[in-house]
Amino acid sequence: MPTHQKWNRPQLSRRELGAEGEDRAAADLEARGYRIVERNVRAGGVEIDIIARRGRTLAFVEVKTRRSRRQGPPEAAVHGAKQARLIRGAAAWLREHGTRAARVRFDVVACELDEAGRWSLRHLKGAFDASTQYGY
């Protein structure tokens, strides 16, 4: 009886899967011309996965990684409550560090690992903004 390829690969733990997704997201952003400012930083009691700059745009990036779509696509996990936390964290980081960015943006990088071990990434620029949370 043939063995499926997925059983021949060591299974990544959730933490390892998330770390690998974040590493791949950071590398993809750098390949697209972004400079990684910080990774896995805490501000205002919120962990921000990646802060990246490209030109005068500062992007606060949430990375979501999944093995399957049983619970929907990865980006679906960045719902209203999560968005509000990220906005709060970004505001705290900006207060602490100041910025010369002309534009602040909230992005999501959705990472998926299929059963054959292939990765796919989607960069959703401007996935949400503070005005959707605060009615500006």
MODELLER restraints for C-alpha pairs under 7 A, 6 or more apart:
rsr = mdl.restraints
at = mdl.atoms
rsr.add(forms.Gaussian(group=physical.xy_distance, feature=features.Distance(at['CA:5:A'], at['CA:116:A']), mean=6.28, stdev=0.5))
rsr.add(forms.Gaussian(group=physical.xy_distance, feature=features.Distance(at['CA:6:A'], at['CA:115:A']), mean=5.34, stdev=0.5))
rsr.add(forms.Gaussian(group=physical.xy_distance, feature=features.Distance(at['CA:6:A'], at['CA:116:A']), mean=5.99, stdev=0.5))
rsr.add(forms.Gaussian(group=physical.xy_distance, feature=features.Distance(at['CA:18:A'], at['CA:65:A']), mean=5.77, stdev=0.5))
rsr.add(forms.Gaussian(group=physical.xy_distance, feature=features.Distance(at['CA:21:A'], at['CA:65:A']), mean=5.69, stdev=0.5))
rsr.add(forms.Gaussian(group=physical.xy_distance, feature=features.Distance(at['CA:21:A'], at['CA:111:A']), mean=5.90, stdev=0.5))
rsr.add(forms.Gaussian(group=physical.xy_distance, feature=features.Distance(at['CA:22:A'], at['CA:63:A']), mean=6.10, stdev=0.5))
rsr.add(forms.Gaussian(group=physical.xy_distance, feature=features.Distance(at['CA:25:A'], at['CA:109:A']), mean=6.48, stdev=0.5))
rsr.add(forms.Gaussian(group=physical.xy_distance, feature=features.Distance(at['CA:33:A'], at['CA:54:A']), mean=6.46, stdev=0.5))
rsr.add(forms.Gaussian(group=physical.xy_distance, feature=features.Distance(at['CA:34:A'], at['CA:52:A']), mean=5.96, stdev=0.5))
rsr.add(forms.Gaussian(group=physical.xy_distance, feature=features.Distance(at['CA:34:A'], at['CA:53:A']), mean=5.41, stdev=0.5))
rsr.add(forms.Gaussian(group=physical.xy_distance, feature=features.Distance(at['CA:34:A'], at['CA:54:A']), mean=4.64, stdev=0.5))
rsr.add(forms.Gaussian(group=physical.xy_distance, feature=features.Distance(at['CA:35:A'], at['CA:52:A']), mean=5.46, stdev=0.5))
rsr.add(forms.Gaussian(group=physical.xy_distance, feature=features.Distance(at['CA:35:A'], at['CA:53:A']), mean=5.17, stdev=0.5))
rsr.add(forms.Gaussian(group=physical.xy_distance, feature=features.Distance(at['CA:35:A'], at['CA:54:A']), mean=6.29, stdev=0.5))
rsr.add(forms.Gaussian(group=physical.xy_distance, feature=features.Distance(at['CA:36:A'], at['CA:51:A']), mean=6.13, stdev=0.5))
rsr.add(forms.Gaussian(group=physical.xy_distance, feature=features.Distance(at['CA:36:A'], at['CA:52:A']), mean=4.40, stdev=0.5))
rsr.add(forms.Gaussian(group=physical.xy_distance, feature=features.Distance(at['CA:36:A'], at['CA:53:A']), mean=6.48, stdev=0.5))
rsr.add(forms.Gaussian(group=physical.xy_distance, feature=features.Distance(at['CA:37:A'], at['CA:51:A']), mean=5.37, stdev=0.5))
rsr.add(forms.Gaussian(group=physical.xy_distance, feature=features.Distance(at['CA:37:A'], at['CA:52:A']), mean=5.19, stdev=0.5))
rsr.add(forms.Gaussian(group=physical.xy_distance, feature=features.Distance(at['CA:37:A'], at['CA:53:A']), mean=6.68, stdev=0.5))
rsr.add(forms.Gaussian(group=physical.xy_distance, feature=features.Distance(at['CA:38:A'], at['CA:50:A']), mean=5.86, stdev=0.5))
rsr.add(forms.Gaussian(group=physical.xy_distance, feature=features.Distance(at['CA:38:A'], at['CA:51:A']), mean=5.19, stdev=0.5))
rsr.add(forms.Gaussian(group=physical.xy_distance, feature=features.Distance(at['CA:39:A'], at['CA:49:A']), mean=5.45, stdev=0.5))
rsr.add(forms.Gaussian(group=physical.xy_distance, feature=features.Distance(at['CA:39:A'], at['CA:50:A']), mean=4.49, stdev=0.5))
rsr.add(forms.Gaussian(group=physical.xy_distance, feature=features.Distance(at['CA:39:A'], at['CA:51:A']), mean=6.36, stdev=0.5))
rsr.add(forms.Gaussian(group=physical.xy_distance, feature=features.Distance(at['CA:40:A'], at['CA:47:A']), mean=6.06, stdev=0.5))
rsr.add(forms.Gaussian(group=physical.xy_distance, feature=features.Distance(at['CA:40:A'], at['CA:48:A']), mean=5.45, stdev=0.5))
rsr.add(forms.Gaussian(group=physical.xy_distance, feature=features.Distance(at['CA:40:A'], at['CA:49:A']), mean=4.51, stdev=0.5))
rsr.add(forms.Gaussian(group=physical.xy_distance, feature=features.Distance(at['CA:40:A'], at['CA:50:A']), mean=6.23, stdev=0.5))
rsr.add(forms.Gaussian(group=physical.xy_distance, feature=features.Distance(at['CA:41:A'], at['CA:47:A']), mean=5.57, stdev=0.5))
rsr.add(forms.Gaussian(group=physical.xy_distance, feature=features.Distance(at['CA:41:A'], at['CA:48:A']), mean=5.35, stdev=0.5))
rsr.add(forms.Gaussian(group=physical.xy_distance, feature=features.Distance(at['CA:41:A'], at['CA:49:A']), mean=6.75, stdev=0.5))
rsr.add(forms.Gaussian(group=physical.xy_distance, feature=features.Distance(at['CA:42:A'], at['CA:48:A']), mean=6.14, stdev=0.5))
rsr.add(forms.Gaussian(group=physical.xy_distance, feature=features.Distance(at['CA:43:A'], at['CA:89:A']), mean=5.08, stdev=0.5))
rsr.add(forms.Gaussian(group=physical.xy_distance, feature=features.Distance(at['CA:43:A'], at['CA:92:A']), mean=5.53, stdev=0.5))
rsr.add(forms.Gaussian(group=physical.xy_distance, feature=features.Distance(at['CA:43:A'], at['CA:93:A']), mean=5.28, stdev=0.5))
rsr.add(forms.Gaussian(group=physical.xy_distance, feature=features.Distance(at['CA:44:A'], at['CA:88:A']), mean=6.76, stdev=0.5))
rsr.add(forms.Gaussian(group=physical.xy_distance, feature=features.Distance(at['CA:44:A'], at['CA:89:A']), mean=5.08, stdev=0.5))
rsr.add(forms.Gaussian(group=physical.xy_distance, feature=features.Distance(at['CA:44:A'], at['CA:92:A']), mean=5.15, stdev=0.5))
rsr.add(forms.Gaussian(group=physical.xy_distance, feature=features.Distance(at['CA:45:A'], at['CA:89:A']), mean=6.93, stdev=0.5))
rsr.add(forms.Gaussian(group=physical.xy_distance, feature=features.Distance(at['CA:46:A'], at['CA:85:A']), mean=6.52, stdev=0.5))
rsr.add(forms.Gaussian(group=physical.xy_distance, feature=features.Distance(at['CA:46:A'], at['CA:86:A']), mean=6.81, stdev=0.5))
rsr.add(forms.Gaussian(group=physical.xy_distance, feature=features.Distance(at['CA:46:A'], at['CA:89:A']), mean=5.07, stdev=0.5))
rsr.add(forms.Gaussian(group=physical.xy_distance, feature=features.Distance(at['CA:48:A'], at['CA:62:A']), mean=6.78, stdev=0.5))
rsr.add(forms.Gaussian(group=physical.xy_distance, feature=features.Distance(at['CA:48:A'], at['CA:86:A']), mean=6.91, stdev=0.5))
rsr.add(forms.Gaussian(group=physical.xy_distance, feature=features.Distance(at['CA:48:A'], at['CA:89:A']), mean=6.98, stdev=0.5))
rsr.add(forms.Gaussian(group=physical.xy_distance, feature=features.Distance(at['CA:49:A'], at['CA:61:A']), mean=6.13, stdev=0.5))
rsr.add(forms.Gaussian(group=physical.xy_distance, feature=features.Distance(at['CA:49:A'], at['CA:62:A']), mean=5.49, stdev=0.5))
rsr.add(forms.Gaussian(group=physical.xy_distance, feature=features.Distance(at['CA:49:A'], at['CA:63:A']), mean=6.39, stdev=0.5))
rsr.add(forms.Gaussian(group=physical.xy_distance, feature=features.Distance(at['CA:50:A'], at['CA:60:A']), mean=6.10, stdev=0.5))
rsr.add(forms.Gaussian(group=physical.xy_distance, feature=features.Distance(at['CA:50:A'], at['CA:61:A']), mean=5.00, stdev=0.5))
rsr.add(forms.Gaussian(group=physical.xy_distance, feature=features.Distance(at['CA:50:A'], at['CA:62:A']), mean=6.73, stdev=0.5))
rsr.add(forms.Gaussian(group=physical.xy_distance, feature=features.Distance(at['CA:51:A'], at['CA:59:A']), mean=5.70, stdev=0.5))
rsr.add(forms.Gaussian(group=physical.xy_distance, feature=features.Distance(at['CA:51:A'], at['CA:60:A']), mean=4.72, stdev=0.5))
rsr.add(forms.Gaussian(group=physical.xy_distance, feature=features.Distance(at['CA:51:A'], at['CA:61:A']), mean=5.99, stdev=0.5))
rsr.add(forms.Gaussian(group=physical.xy_distance, feature=features.Distance(at['CA:52:A'], at['CA:58:A']), mean=5.82, stdev=0.5))
rsr.add(forms.Gaussian(group=physical.xy_distance, feature=features.Distance(at['CA:52:A'], at['CA:59:A']), mean=5.16, stdev=0.5))
rsr.add(forms.Gaussian(group=physical.xy_distance, feature=features.Distance(at['CA:52:A'], at['CA:60:A']), mean=6.63, stdev=0.5))
rsr.add(forms.Gaussian(group=physical.xy_distance, feature=features.Distance(at['CA:53:A'], at['CA:59:A']), mean=6.08, stdev=0.5))
rsr.add(forms.Gaussian(group=physical.xy_distance, feature=features.Distance(at['CA:56:A'], at['CA:101:A']), mean=4.66, stdev=0.5))
rsr.add(forms.Gaussian(group=physical.xy_distance, feature=features.Distance(at['CA:56:A'], at['CA:102:A']), mean=5.29, stdev=0.5))
rsr.add(forms.Gaussian(group=physical.xy_distance, feature=features.Distance(at['CA:56:A'], at['CA:103:A']), mean=6.44, stdev=0.5))
rsr.add(forms.Gaussian(group=physical.xy_distance, feature=features.Distance(at['CA:57:A'], at['CA:101:A']), mean=5.47, stdev=0.5))
rsr.add(forms.Gaussian(group=physical.xy_distance, feature=features.Distance(at['CA:57:A'], at['CA:102:A']), mean=6.12, stdev=0.5))
rsr.add(forms.Gaussian(group=physical.xy_distance, feature=features.Distance(at['CA:57:A'], at['CA:103:A']), mean=4.76, stdev=0.5))
rsr.add(forms.Gaussian(group=physical.xy_distance, feature=features.Distance(at['CA:57:A'], at['CA:104:A']), mean=5.80, stdev=0.5))
rsr.add(forms.Gaussian(group=physical.xy_distance, feature=features.Distance(at['CA:58:A'], at['CA:101:A']), mean=5.88, stdev=0.5))
rsr.add(forms.Gaussian(group=physical.xy_distance, feature=features.Distance(at['CA:58:A'], at['CA:103:A']), mean=6.27, stdev=0.5))
rsr.add(forms.Gaussian(group=physical.xy_distance, feature=features.Distance(at['CA:58:A'], at['CA:104:A']), mean=4.91, stdev=0.5))
rsr.add(forms.Gaussian(group=physical.xy_distance, feature=features.Distance(at['CA:58:A'], at['CA:105:A']), mean=6.23, stdev=0.5))
rsr.add(forms.Gaussian(group=physical.xy_distance, feature=features.Distance(at['CA:59:A'], at['CA:104:A']), mean=5.88, stdev=0.5))
rsr.add(forms.Gaussian(group=physical.xy_distance, feature=features.Distance(at['CA:59:A'], at['CA:105:A']), mean=4.72, stdev=0.5))
rsr.add(forms.Gaussian(group=physical.xy_distance, feature=features.Distance(at['CA:59:A'], at['CA:106:A']), mean=5.63, stdev=0.5))
rsr.add(forms.Gaussian(group=physical.xy_distance, feature=features.Distance(at['CA:59:A'], at['CA:107:A']), mean=6.39, stdev=0.5))
rsr.add(forms.Gaussian(group=physical.xy_distance, feature=features.Distance(at['CA:60:A'], at['CA:90:A']), mean=6.89, stdev=0.5))
rsr.add(forms.Gaussian(group=physical.xy_distance, feature=features.Distance(at['CA:60:A'], at['CA:105:A']), mean=6.27, stdev=0.5))
rsr.add(forms.Gaussian(group=physical.xy_distance, feature=features.Distance(at['CA:60:A'], at['CA:106:A']), mean=4.99, stdev=0.5))
rsr.add(forms.Gaussian(group=physical.xy_distance, feature=features.Distance(at['CA:60:A'], at['CA:107:A']), mean=6.16, stdev=0.5))
rsr.add(forms.Gaussian(group=physical.xy_distance, feature=features.Distance(at['CA:61:A'], at['CA:106:A']), mean=5.99, stdev=0.5))
rsr.add(forms.Gaussian(group=physical.xy_distance, feature=features.Distance(at['CA:61:A'], at['CA:107:A']), mean=4.74, stdev=0.5))
rsr.add(forms.Gaussian(group=physical.xy_distance, feature=features.Distance(at['CA:61:A'], at['CA:108:A']), mean=5.44, stdev=0.5))
rsr.add(forms.Gaussian(group=physical.xy_distance, feature=features.Distance(at['CA:61:A'], at['CA:109:A']), mean=6.97, stdev=0.5))
rsr.add(forms.Gaussian(group=physical.xy_distance, feature=features.Distance(at['CA:62:A'], at['CA:107:A']), mean=6.39, stdev=0.5))
rsr.add(forms.Gaussian(group=physical.xy_distance, feature=features.Distance(at['CA:62:A'], at['CA:108:A']), mean=4.84, stdev=0.5))
rsr.add(forms.Gaussian(group=physical.xy_distance, feature=features.Distance(at['CA:62:A'], at['CA:109:A']), mean=6.35, stdev=0.5))
rsr.add(forms.Gaussian(group=physical.xy_distance, feature=features.Distance(at['CA:63:A'], at['CA:108:A']), mean=5.77, stdev=0.5))
rsr.add(forms.Gaussian(group=physical.xy_distance, feature=features.Distance(at['CA:63:A'], at['CA:109:A']), mean=4.82, stdev=0.5))
rsr.add(forms.Gaussian(group=physical.xy_distance, feature=features.Distance(at['CA:63:A'], at['CA:110:A']), mean=6.06, stdev=0.5))
rsr.add(forms.Gaussian(group=physical.xy_distance, feature=features.Distance(at['CA:64:A'], at['CA:74:A']), mean=5.29, stdev=0.5))
rsr.add(forms.Gaussian(group=physical.xy_distance, feature=features.Distance(at['CA:64:A'], at['CA:75:A']), mean=6.35, stdev=0.5))
rsr.add(forms.Gaussian(group=physical.xy_distance, feature=features.Distance(at['CA:64:A'], at['CA:109:A']), mean=6.40, stdev=0.5))
rsr.add(forms.Gaussian(group=physical.xy_distance, feature=features.Distance(at['CA:64:A'], at['CA:110:A']), mean=5.12, stdev=0.5))
rsr.add(forms.Gaussian(group=physical.xy_distance, feature=features.Distance(at['CA:64:A'], at['CA:111:A']), mean=6.07, stdev=0.5))
rsr.add(forms.Gaussian(group=physical.xy_distance, feature=features.Distance(at['CA:65:A'], at['CA:74:A']), mean=5.92, stdev=0.5))
rsr.add(forms.Gaussian(group=physical.xy_distance, feature=features.Distance(at['CA:65:A'], at['CA:110:A']), mean=6.05, stdev=0.5))
rsr.add(forms.Gaussian(group=physical.xy_distance, feature=features.Distance(at['CA:65:A'], at['CA:111:A']), mean=4.52, stdev=0.5))
rsr.add(forms.Gaussian(group=physical.xy_distance, feature=features.Distance(at['CA:65:A'], at['CA:112:A']), mean=5.65, stdev=0.5))
rsr.add(forms.Gaussian(group=physical.xy_distance, feature=features.Distance(at['CA:66:A'], at['CA:74:A']), mean=5.90, stdev=0.5))
rsr.add(forms.Gaussian(group=physical.xy_distance, feature=features.Distance(at['CA:66:A'], at['CA:111:A']), mean=6.38, stdev=0.5))
rsr.add(forms.Gaussian(group=physical.xy_distance, feature=features.Distance(at['CA:66:A'], at['CA:112:A']), mean=4.98, stdev=0.5))
rsr.add(forms.Gaussian(group=physical.xy_distance, feature=features.Distance(at['CA:66:A'], at['CA:113:A']), mean=6.43, stdev=0.5))
rsr.add(forms.Gaussian(group=physical.xy_distance, feature=features.Distance(at['CA:67:A'], at['CA:112:A']), mean=5.68, stdev=0.5))
rsr.add(forms.Gaussian(group=physical.xy_distance, feature=features.Distance(at['CA:67:A'], at['CA:113:A']), mean=4.87, stdev=0.5))
rsr.add(forms.Gaussian(group=physical.xy_distance, feature=features.Distance(at['CA:67:A'], at['CA:114:A']), mean=5.88, stdev=0.5))
rsr.add(forms.Gaussian(group=physical.xy_distance, feature=features.Distance(at['CA:68:A'], at['CA:114:A']), mean=6.84, stdev=0.5))
rsr.add(forms.Gaussian(group=physical.xy_distance, feature=features.Distance(at['CA:74:A'], at['CA:110:A']), mean=5.38, stdev=0.5))
rsr.add(forms.Gaussian(group=physical.xy_distance, feature=features.Distance(at['CA:74:A'], at['CA:111:A']), mean=6.90, stdev=0.5))
rsr.add(forms.Gaussian(group=physical.xy_distance, feature=features.Distance(at['CA:75:A'], at['CA:108:A']), mean=6.71, stdev=0.5))
rsr.add(forms.Gaussian(group=physical.xy_distance, feature=features.Distance(at['CA:75:A'], at['CA:110:A']), mean=5.58, stdev=0.5))
rsr.add(forms.Gaussian(group=physical.xy_distance, feature=features.Distance(at['CA:84:A'], at['CA:133:A']), mean=6.46, stdev=0.5))
rsr.add(forms.Gaussian(group=physical.xy_distance, feature=features.Distance(at['CA:87:A'], at['CA:130:A']), mean=6.32, stdev=0.5))
rsr.add(forms.Gaussian(group=physical.xy_distance, feature=features.Distance(at['CA:105:A'], at['CA:126:A']), mean=5.60, stdev=0.5))
rsr.add(forms.Gaussian(group=physical.xy_distance, feature=features.Distance(at['CA:105:A'], at['CA:129:A']), mean=6.78, stdev=0.5))
rsr.add(forms.Gaussian(group=physical.xy_distance, feature=features.Distance(at['CA:106:A'], at['CA:126:A']), mean=5.16, stdev=0.5))
rsr.add(forms.Gaussian(group=physical.xy_distance, feature=features.Distance(at['CA:106:A'], at['CA:127:A']), mean=6.02, stdev=0.5))
rsr.add(forms.Gaussian(group=physical.xy_distance, feature=features.Distance(at['CA:106:A'], at['CA:128:A']), mean=5.82, stdev=0.5))
rsr.add(forms.Gaussian(group=physical.xy_distance, feature=features.Distance(at['CA:106:A'], at['CA:129:A']), mean=6.04, stdev=0.5))
rsr.add(forms.Gaussian(group=physical.xy_distance, feature=features.Distance(at['CA:107:A'], at['CA:124:A']), mean=5.59, stdev=0.5))
rsr.add(forms.Gaussian(group=physical.xy_distance, feature=features.Distance(at['CA:107:A'], at['CA:125:A']), mean=4.71, stdev=0.5))
rsr.add(forms.Gaussian(group=physical.xy_distance, feature=features.Distance(at['CA:107:A'], at['CA:126:A']), mean=5.04, stdev=0.5))
rsr.add(forms.Gaussian(group=physical.xy_distance, feature=features.Distance(at['CA:107:A'], at['CA:127:A']), mean=5.06, stdev=0.5))
rsr.add(forms.Gaussian(group=physical.xy_distance, feature=features.Distance(at['CA:108:A'], at['CA:123:A']), mean=6.06, stdev=0.5))
rsr.add(forms.Gaussian(group=physical.xy_distance, feature=features.Distance(at['CA:108:A'], at['CA:124:A']), mean=5.16, stdev=0.5))
rsr.add(forms.Gaussian(group=physical.xy_distance, feature=features.Distance(at['CA:108:A'], at['CA:125:A']), mean=6.77, stdev=0.5))
rsr.add(forms.Gaussian(group=physical.xy_distance, feature=features.Distance(at['CA:108:A'], at['CA:127:A']), mean=6.09, stdev=0.5))
rsr.add(forms.Gaussian(group=physical.xy_distance, feature=features.Distance(at['CA:109:A'], at['CA:121:A']), mean=6.63, stdev=0.5))
rsr.add(forms.Gaussian(group=physical.xy_distance, feature=features.Distance(at['CA:109:A'], at['CA:122:A']), mean=5.55, stdev=0.5))
rsr.add(forms.Gaussian(group=physical.xy_distance, feature=features.Distance(at['CA:109:A'], at['CA:123:A']), mean=4.51, stdev=0.5))
rsr.add(forms.Gaussian(group=physical.xy_distance, feature=features.Distance(at['CA:109:A'], at['CA:124:A']), mean=6.09, stdev=0.5))
rsr.add(forms.Gaussian(group=physical.xy_distance, feature=features.Distance(at['CA:110:A'], at['CA:121:A']), mean=5.55, stdev=0.5))
rsr.add(forms.Gaussian(group=physical.xy_distance, feature=features.Distance(at['CA:110:A'], at['CA:122:A']), mean=5.12, stdev=0.5))
rsr.add(forms.Gaussian(group=physical.xy_distance, feature=features.Distance(at['CA:110:A'], at['CA:123:A']), mean=6.56, stdev=0.5))
rsr.add(forms.Gaussian(group=physical.xy_distance, feature=features.Distance(at['CA:111:A'], at['CA:119:A']), mean=6.95, stdev=0.5))
rsr.add(forms.Gaussian(group=physical.xy_distance, feature=features.Distance(at['CA:111:A'], at['CA:120:A']), mean=5.77, stdev=0.5))
rsr.add(forms.Gaussian(group=physical.xy_distance, feature=features.Distance(at['CA:111:A'], at['CA:121:A']), mean=4.55, stdev=0.5))
rsr.add(forms.Gaussian(group=physical.xy_distance, feature=features.Distance(at['CA:111:A'], at['CA:122:A']), mean=6.65, stdev=0.5))
rsr.add(forms.Gaussian(group=physical.xy_distance, feature=features.Distance(at['CA:112:A'], at['CA:119:A']), mean=5.59, stdev=0.5))
rsr.add(forms.Gaussian(group=physical.xy_distance, feature=features.Distance(at['CA:112:A'], at['CA:120:A']), mean=5.28, stdev=0.5))
rsr.add(forms.Gaussian(group=physical.xy_distance, feature=features.Distance(at['CA:112:A'], at['CA:121:A']), mean=6.50, stdev=0.5))
rsr.add(forms.Gaussian(group=physical.xy_distance, feature=features.Distance(at['CA:113:A'], at['CA:119:A']), mean=4.60, stdev=0.5))
rsr.add(forms.Gaussian(group=physical.xy_distance, feature=features.Distance(at['CA:113:A'], at['CA:120:A']), mean=6.66, stdev=0.5))
